[in-house]
Amino acid sequence: MSDHHHKETFVTKYIFSQDHKMISKQYLVTGIFMGVIGVFMSMLFRLQIAWPDHSFSIIEAFLGRHQDGGVMSPDIYLAIVTIHGTIMVFFVLTAGLSGTFSNLLIPLQIGARDMASGFLNMVSYWLFFLSSVIMVCSLFVEAGPAAAGWTIYPPLSALPQAIPGSGMGMTLWLISMAIFIASSLLGALNYIVTVLNLRTIGMKMTRLPLTIWAFFVTAIIGVVSFPVLLSAALLLIFDRSFGTSFFLSDIFIQGEVLHYQGGSPVLFEHLFWFLGHPEVYIVLLPALGITSEIISTNSRKPIFGYRAMIGSIIAIAFLSTIVWGHHMFVSGMNPFLGSVFTFTTLLIAIPSAVKAFNYITTLWKGNLQMNPAMLFSIGLVSTFISGGLTGLVLGDSALDINVHDTYFVVAHFHLVMGVSAIYGMFAGVYHWFPKMYGRMMNKTLGYWHFWITAVAAYGVFFPMHFIGLAGLPRRYYSNTAFPLFDDVADVNIVITLFAILGGAAQLIFLANFFISIYKGKKAEQNPWRSNTLEWTTPVEHVHGNWPGELPTVHRWPYDYSKPGQPEDFVSQTTPLMEGEEES
Amino acid sequence: MTALLYVLLAIVLAVAIWQITSILNLKGTIATDKDNNTQGILFAAFGIFFYGLMIFSFWKYSVILLPDAASIEGESYDTLYLVTMLLILFVQAITQFLLFYFAFKYRGIKGRKALFYADSHKLEMIWTIVPAVVLSGIVLYGLSVWNDVMDASDAENPLIVEVYAKQFQWEARYAGEDNELGLANVRNIKGINTMGVDMTDKNANDDVPTRELHLPKGRKVIFKFRSQDVLHSAYMPHFRAQMNCVPGMVTQFAFTPSMTTEEMRANDKTIAKVEGINKIRADKGEDPYEFDYLLLCNKICGSSHYNMQMKIVVQEEADFNAWLKDQKTMAQVVVQ
């Protein structure tokens, strides 16, 4: 395959490419584009929360008649919050993160020429692209985009009478998500098959880098849980358009009784969260895998507890499918189920704690190379701990009662999955940029990017816990209707200022990223002196990855600073020395 | 504080622009010893910022938190919360310290070799078993509280109240003298019968519909929640109580109020919080605020979700009974 040269046109090379490296870049750039939209929306609603009565004429330019007189309307506020959540969770942190790095790294790190099916891989990307286009288009429909929250609970999401966004906006949302799910299933199946079948000689499962373990297990969770969301979306389409009553019953709205009878919104909640919770780990595990790899490389030390790390990835994945009910403690579900879900939920803290301690131990007595990727990885461990610990409050059914749906939850999940996963994504971009583009990113800008982001992220989300504990519900367009909440107004201003700071810091990243693609310093073959196979490929991309034979693997990927070795790293392709034991 | 942040923001933007324009001259890409040193020190500084932010937040924002729980169940909630929070802060303080300290202490130096340390069965056992044991304790404690709180049995002659949600207001219905709510369904909604009470059901006649929630101190109250259109959530933060209102089904929650509105107004924490609020209101030229318990909607339900509330008044039982007697029953309301 690699021997004879394919004749490639512009279209097959850059657009309908079947090369996993190109597809990975397509995912990344699309993800970044969606990320810009998602972050921009958070800026808009943070302005509204901080200064609810203030008129922002600049924003009127973006929202038009939804921002009459420079003040956002409640409906469009809810719509922006909804689309922010949808875009960030699915389009940026699922497709943008997992799509980019699974595609780039699975073939390169296991020693394969490409994905098992290049064609499916291409279809997967283009379905993702299509769903992104539809989601973006939904922003421009007349009644505004979907506005029922990213969890789109019916009946609010089912009835256009209930909120304008539940008209055309919601239809487009559902179509976009259905296509998105198809895309992510095709991708996930490809990843699973590739990891199982295309590992090169010597690449045993126990010699896989933790990145690959994370992507592999993530793909399995996706295959198990995404179809359930698809079924929920389809049933919701039926309720909306064909008069069925899966999720609706006994509804009186705008002066009339609707015909629905016998359905239950709680059923939708079950179906939604059967994906929704594993989704947290679909987002987080790849970030943790990337972090494992980067912390080990840059500490010049083996990752501590490799087998325990694999074990905890598998344990987290398994548990993630039996904890969804902790989003529903106050949904009216039987309290006994609440007890069961509390138990399974808090079990997840054990493998998570193991991972956190293992990362910290990996740093211990290391020789830390403070590259921007390393900074983001250390940052990830910090936010993962800060966000994860408050999970003890939310996962405990009794304690959840009073903080459920308050800003406490918002602070929790933004730290543990939002910020952590996005740090993982940044870390990955800084680390593998040379592999993707053959050039290096600028480190000084990377440092500025990290430190401003790190200060801003804690500045936003740490105080946010307190306004949640003050009883402030999330998704309130304004707090002015409650004198009780007058004293959180100042906190909200602080949060918004930090949010703007954090948003602005991303401009540094964008500039660094796009300028470096064209003007960055040319990369060496193995700039981070890393062990894994991707750094044995030539800097210039070739179809098939390795110009000659596929490499043969002789050892695990974490032989950093191994005693008796001349260098502080040993490529996986280096045979064991005489008398050397494999770690 | 705000002004400081504006200044910070301006500085950052200026630096960003300066940095971006000078990118063409900066070709540094891989961390040198100097970078390792600077960044390691920055991690130590960040650790200090981190703890500073934590301490600052606790010092500055404690006053905005909810005052003491106003229900008996809420008191055990608060104890469980305190225990959990202390545990969280303990683990947080130690792990974050180690993380930032190691990042500082082991910052790279050329020529130094890292310790090859790939595994330790003992250590891993420790941090599997210790969290497991601690979590078991938390789970058992949490579940005992959960079982108490979710106990909606009628062993203690509870008061039965229906809380009814619709876009964008709350209504309530007391079960009346027989303490049994009449049947209801949205298909019966007509004119003044806004909750769809089935007037052919004999239990319905003595039911008392109201627009304000009054509760007796010291008597257990069982709430039955209904919604007429979309999901809502009845959130009563002062009582540590919340339950979703789901169209097509009845959900329930129970608690025993332990402080009257008057008593809560005289509570130290409430006074401090109200003072803080009134200082802000005075600056804005608004009327002073007097504390009241509230029921608010905590599940996204449409445009005016942010203003869907009902006042709750907790009274001594005798005062409550007198108030309830003054209200019109369903029979009186609908017949009129």
Interface residues (C-beta under 8 A of the other chain):
Chain A: S73 P74 D75 L78 A148 G149 Y153 P154 P155 L156 L159 A162 I163 L248 S249 D250 I251 F252 I253 V257 Q261 G262 G263 S264 P265 V266 S299 R300 K301 P302 I303 F304 G305 Y306 R307 A308 V330 S331 G332 P335 G338 S339 T342 F343 L346 L347 A349 I350 A353 V354 A356 F357 N358 Y359 I360 T361 L363 W364 K365 G366 N367 L368 Q369 M370 N371 M374 L375 I378 V381 S382 I385 S386 L389 T390 L392 V393 D396 S397 A398 L399 I401 N402 H404 D405 T406 M440 M441 N442 K443 T444 L445 Y447 W448 W451 I452 A454 V455 Y458 G459 F462 P463 H465 F466 I467 L469 A470 G471 P473 R475 Y476 Y477 S478 N479 A481 F482 P483 L484 D486 D487 V488 A489 D490 V491 I493 V494 L497 F498 I500 L501 A504 A505 L507 I508 A511 N512 I515 K519 G520 K521 P527 W528 Y558 Y560 S561 K562 P563 D568 S583
Chain B: M1 T2 L5 Y6 L8 L9 V12 L13 V15 A16 Q19 I20 I23 L24 L26 K27 G28 T29 I30 A31 D35 N36 T38 Q39 G40 L42 F43 F46 F49 F50 L53 M54 S57 Y61 V63 I64 L65 L66 G74 Y77 L80 Y81 T84 M85 L87 I88 V91 Q92 T95 Q96 L98 L99 F100 F102 A103 Y106 R107 G108 I109 R112 K113 A114 L115 F116 Y117 A118 D119 S120 L123 E124 W127 T128 P131 A132 L135 I138 V139 G142 L143 V145 W146 N147 V149 M150 K166 Q167 N185 V186 R187 I189 G196 F225 Q228 D229 V230 L231 S233 Y235 P237 H238 R240 A241 Q242 M243 N244 V246 P247 G248 M249 T251 K273 G276 I277 I280 R281 E286 Y289 F291 L294 L296 C297 N298 K299 I300 C301 G302 S303 S304 H305 Y306 N307 Q309
